[in-house]
Amino acid sequence: MFDRIARRYDLLNHLLSCGIDRRWRARVAGLLPSGENLHVLDLAAGTGDQLIALSGTGRVAQGVGLDLADHMLTVGRGKIRKRNLASTLSLQNGDAENLPFASDTFHAVSIAFGIRNMSDVHRTLSGMLRVLKPSGRALILEFSLPTRQAVRAAYLFYLRHLLPRLGAAISGDASAYRYLNETIETFPYGEAFCRIMSAVGFTGVSCTPLTAGIASIYQGDKS
C-alpha cells in the first residue's frame, strides 16, 4: 500500500496536516537524549522525514532508517542526497518487528506514524528496547484522539469523511486513506500506550499531546 502512494506521500502528509507534521517531527528531534555524535535508528522511516529532522539537530553522527516499502525508500534516498546527508544518513529495507541490529547499538530509536501499523506492537517495542544503548531513548510519534469532546467530534468528522476523499483524489488510492482513519481510531493512545511501553520494560515513560491531542509523542528510556 505504501509503495503505491510513495510518489504523493510527502505532498499528502503536508497538505492533509496543513504543514503541522513538520513541527511535530521537530518536536521529536528536540527530545533526543543528551550528548553529541549520536547514533540513531528510525523505524517505518518511509521517505526519511523523521530521520532528516533528527539529523537537523546537528547532534547525529550516524542515522539509519528502516522500512519495508522500497518505493518510499527510493524517494527518501533522493531527499538525503539533495541535502548532502548521504555520508551521515542511510535508508535500508527491513522489518521493524525483526531488527537486524546488535543489542546496545543506538542512542535513540524513533518511529513516526508507524507503530500503529505493526502487526505485533509488543515485539516492535521490545526490539527497540534491545537495540538501544543503556540510557538510550525511544521516541514515538503517533496519531491519537483529542480528549475535548468538541475537538474530538470535529477531528473524527475530518478523519472519516474529508481526509479519505482528499487522499483518494490526490493519491489515486482510496483504500490507503480509509485505512488511515480506521487505524487511528482503534489504536491505543495516551496512558493506554504508556502502559504498554512500561510493560515492555521502558522507564520514565511519558506522553506529550500535540495540537489538541490529534497526535502524541511517547518517550521511554532504557535503564
C-alpha atoms as one frame of an Amber mdcrd trajectory, in Angstrom:
protein
   0.000   0.000   0.000   2.740   2.482   0.922   4.641   1.700  -2.270   1.504
   2.593  -4.248   1.279   6.062  -2.697   5.032   6.771  -2.379   5.142   9.412
  -5.125   2.455  11.558  -3.457   3.140  10.606   0.158   5.061  13.721   1.244
   2.683  16.087  -0.519  -0.298  14.473   1.170   1.349  14.461   4.602   1.987
  18.183   4.439  -1.305  19.057   2.795  -3.618  16.960   4.969  -1.903  18.149
   8.169  -1.680  21.779   6.965   2.094  21.507   7.401   1.863  20.751  11.118
   3.612  17.386  10.644   6.927  19.199  10.155   6.592  20.864  13.565   5.696
  17.545  15.185   8.807  15.873  13.783  10.936  18.774  15.000   9.469  18.327
  18.487  10.514  14.674  18.400  14.044  15.643  17.375  14.202  18.054  20.292
  13.740  15.144  22.697  16.879  13.247  21.695  18.970  12.165  24.681  21.815
  14.431  25.733  25.209  14.173  24.088  26.864  14.636  20.731  27.779  12.197
  17.938  24.597  10.216  18.464  23.789   7.040  16.551  20.077   6.896  15.787
  17.642   4.481  14.175  14.301   5.474  12.645  11.746   2.712  12.042   8.982
   2.799   9.434  11.208   5.506   8.008   9.255   5.913   4.769  10.624   8.852
   2.802  13.031   9.838   5.556  11.382  12.929   7.029  11.842  11.946  10.672
  15.430  10.800  10.152  16.224  14.082   8.399  14.613  16.007  11.281  16.786
  14.141  13.797  19.864  14.976  11.751  18.826  18.623  11.730  19.708  18.902
  15.411  23.398  18.737  14.474  23.975  16.027  17.079  23.606  12.921  14.912
  26.832  11.262  13.765  25.125   8.338  12.021  21.468   7.671  11.295  19.789
   4.636   9.786  16.217   4.436   8.527  14.447   1.097   8.127  11.311   0.422
   6.087   9.716  -2.396   4.070   8.430  -0.162   1.244  11.155   0.110  -1.402
   9.470   2.893  -3.366   9.226   5.016  -0.229  12.919   4.439   0.445  13.808
   5.468  -3.102  12.078   8.810  -2.572  13.827   9.199   0.783  17.279   8.480
  -0.638  16.748  11.222  -3.183  15.915  13.683  -0.400  19.003  12.660   1.566
  21.271  13.135  -1.468  19.690  16.509  -2.236  20.546  17.666   1.290  24.119
  16.312   1.082  23.466  13.993   4.037  24.469  10.693   2.396  27.661  10.462
   4.482  25.578  10.600   7.682  22.191   9.080   6.860  21.212   5.864   5.110
  17.948   4.066   4.372  17.610   0.305   4.089  14.895  -2.249   3.554  13.991
  -4.071   6.746  11.298  -5.168   9.163  10.722  -3.177  12.348   9.461  -6.335
  14.031  12.710  -8.191  13.307  15.510  -5.675  13.721  18.783  -6.702  12.028
  20.986  -4.878  14.543  23.041  -5.942  17.540  21.864  -5.151  21.049  23.019
  -1.869  22.649  23.733  -0.167  19.299  21.798   3.121  19.189  21.457   6.159
  21.434  17.911   6.734  20.164  15.280   4.831  18.197  12.334   6.705  16.707
   9.203   5.751  14.821   6.791   8.325  13.405   3.253   7.315  12.447   4.303
   3.688  12.125   3.789   1.900  15.417   0.044   1.521  14.815   0.820  -0.305
  11.550   2.791  -3.068  13.260   1.158  -6.478  13.493   2.892  -7.067  16.843
   3.363  -3.828  18.782   4.941  -5.539  21.798   7.528  -7.269  19.605   8.384
  -3.988  17.894   8.798  -2.148  21.200  10.884  -4.999  22.641  13.169  -4.821
  19.625  13.548  -1.068  20.062  14.480  -1.591  23.707  17.005  -4.294  22.811
  18.960  -2.249  20.251  19.110   0.849  22.470  22.240   1.517  24.437  21.841
   1.832  28.222  20.317   5.280  28.883  19.142   5.307  25.254  15.735   6.679
  24.351  12.737   5.581  22.313  10.721   8.373  20.697   7.364   7.508  19.158
   5.196   9.997  17.273   1.699   8.724  16.605  -1.806   9.930  15.945  -4.180
   9.992  18.914  -7.651  11.290  19.690  -8.425  14.627  21.391  -9.982  14.439
  24.840 -12.157  17.555  24.446 -15.472  16.409  23.010 -15.967  19.274  20.542
 -12.459  18.950  19.128 -12.770  15.171  19.047 -16.048  15.320  17.115 -14.623
  17.723  14.530 -11.476  15.626  14.178 -13.414  12.390  13.719 -15.583  14.026
  11.060 -12.418  15.083   9.223 -10.869  11.605   9.553 -13.960   9.710   8.465
 -15.326  11.915   5.710 -12.938  14.604   4.425  -9.488  13.032   4.690 -10.346
   9.819   2.759 -11.816  11.827  -0.113  -8.899  14.258  -0.286  -6.368  11.457
  -0.009  -8.070   9.422  -2.706  -8.342  12.386  -5.064  -4.659  13.293  -4.811
  -3.059   9.863  -4.436  -5.447   7.904  -6.625  -5.666   5.257  -3.888  -8.903
   5.412  -1.910  -8.197   2.369   0.244  -4.974   3.822   1.694  -6.760   6.771
   3.246  -9.701   4.759   4.525  -7.135   2.576   6.252  -5.617   5.640   7.925
  -8.693   6.690   9.878  -9.530   3.086  10.825  -6.122   2.528  12.440  -6.131
   5.897  14.212  -9.489   5.212  15.835  -8.652   1.704  17.043  -5.049   2.108
  18.228  -4.417   2.622  21.989  -3.207   6.107  22.840  -2.295   8.251  25.843
  -1.997   6.404  29.133  -3.011   3.122  27.488   0.020   3.208  25.207   2.276
   4.385  28.045   1.274   1.277  29.985   2.274  -0.901  27.042   5.718   0.749
  26.877   6.215   0.330  30.620   5.189  -3.337  30.453   7.817  -3.952  27.760
  10.495  -2.521  30.059  10.926   1.156  29.236  11.478   3.529  32.156  10.446
   7.153  32.593   7.642   6.696  30.088   5.711   9.849  29.236   3.168  11.133
  26.736   3.133  14.648  25.275  -0.098  15.524  23.395   0.323  17.764  20.347
  -2.151  20.113  18.659  -5.115  19.487  20.978  -4.271  15.807  21.153  -4.555
  14.802  17.486  -1.017  13.422  17.795   1.199  12.460  20.723   4.883  11.893
  21.414   5.709   8.920  23.619   9.103   8.798  25.277  10.754   5.964  27.170
  14.315   5.232  28.245  16.397   2.100  28.649  17.753   1.774  32.156
